[in-house]
């Protein structure tokens, strides 16, 4: 819930700026974003409950810490991308979130295979989102970044 609220807050602050960016040709339509996030939240909640309440303490703590790290880095991306428009740092943050998401798959898979399978869409989506963020970082002209940075300072 914290992720949903904060990311919505930060992404809604720059709607005109984001709409003006050159989009990668392979970017999924907005409907995909609207469908994948509720699915990811549901699957993460179920797998998190299973890992937290039915598995040995070490596995549940490892899963919880890894999930928390992934969420923190994903939130950092939302802030860095939409507020100060630090696209390179945002991409590094989201890539870290994706690596941690794959760690979630691994932690869950070794204890409850189906919980690991449930986390796969999140890890896949974070990987796609990281590649998309990299595309923006490579194609958005510097002057489109500078304009917003001057107002943030």
Secondary structure as the mmCIF struct_conf table of DSSP 4:
data_model
#
loop_
_struct_conf.conf_type_id
_struct_conf.id
_struct_conf.beg_label_comp_id
_struct_conf.beg_label_asym_id
_struct_conf.beg_label_seq_id
_struct_conf.end_label_comp_id
_struct_conf.end_label_asym_id
_struct_conf.end_label_seq_id
HELX_RH_AL_P HELX_RH_AL_P1 UNK A 2 UNK A 11
HELX_RH_3T_P HELX_RH_3T_P1 UNK A 12 UNK A 14
HELX_RH_AL_P HELX_RH_AL_P2 UNK A 15 UNK A 20
BEND BEND1 UNK A 21 UNK A 21
HELX_LH_PP_P HELX_LH_PP_P1 UNK A 22 UNK A 24
TURN_TY1_P TURN_TY1_P1 UNK A 25 UNK A 26
HELX_LH_PP_P HELX_LH_PP_P2 UNK A 27 UNK A 29
HELX_RH_AL_P HELX_RH_AL_P3 UNK A 30 UNK A 54
BEND BEND2 UNK A 55 UNK A 55
HELX_RH_AL_P HELX_RH_AL_P4 UNK A 57 UNK A 82
TURN_TY1_P TURN_TY1_P2 UNK A 83 UNK A 83
BEND BEND3 UNK A 84 UNK A 84
HELX_RH_AL_P HELX_RH_AL_P5 UNK A 87 UNK A 111
HELX_RH_AL_P HELX_RH_AL_P6 UNK A 113 UNK A 139
BEND BEND4 UNK A 140 UNK A 140
HELX_RH_AL_P HELX_RH_AL_P7 UNK A 142 UNK A 152
#
